[in-house]
């Protein structure tokens, strides 16, 4: 399939400003491919880079005697004594919830639950903070119904109680909404798992649901402003499956007990792109991905689609080579099948 030419309209469609595209040219020294343009677009959007809010986020307190892990990882970790820690995450899913309220809110819950158990914690509670427009506004009933049902459906099926939250109605949110989800879990304070890749030549493993076309461009959308073309953005919203995530949770926690996992990162916003980039960057290493081995649930998927899909319930991890067989047995127990031994796993590169 021939890739489209890089034009000003295509650049704008990816949420990149002219000066940002010029910076891409300076970084790589040439015009990017279509897939590379998508990768830059995903990593430089509001949801992944916090480019408009990081200035203010940096003013918040992040250190203290009880803080085991501050900003920069999948979730925060605080020591609560007796050898235990609380792992917690809060995240917004505003744009997806506005476009497709049920799935947008549900996958917001699913994403932060993954962030928590990616750190080695079992999730125990969820909360939310919701803001809607005035009850009389024509979009408010649709948004409230979809968001509330989505939060409840995912949490209930996954098996984590929603223990509290807050809801406000104000004209400032007419026709839009804010959906902030929170999750917390418990872990042993000395058994926290991180995402930084390490060890050249170590195997990189994809674990979880197959990759589809749902959510392609979802992270890029976080920098967009909505208008009458909102229905065209519906395919950018992810579709969640809480029962699959429950199996993923149990597989990951069981695997973590075997001392097999070097690093682990969930595939959330920007999917395979963000998880691989963050793992490699934090470890000061590169990751070579063999996209032919990506489990796909749709036919004829392109590299662009595989790298930017935000299909839910997926993990990327680096394993100890000597533990590969033990890990494979656990994966198969939970119905996650690794590529056969005839297909070597992707590896960390220097």
Beta strands, then each sheet from edge to edge (+ up, - down):
strand 1: 67-69
strand 2: 76-81
strand 3: 84-92
strand 4: 122-132
strand 5: 162-169
strand 6: 177-188
strand 7: 203-208
strand 8: 261-266
strand 9: 286-288
strand 10: 314-319
strand 11: 346-349
sheet 1: 1+ 2- 3+ 6- 4+ 5+
sheet 2: 8+ 10- 7+ 11- 9+
end
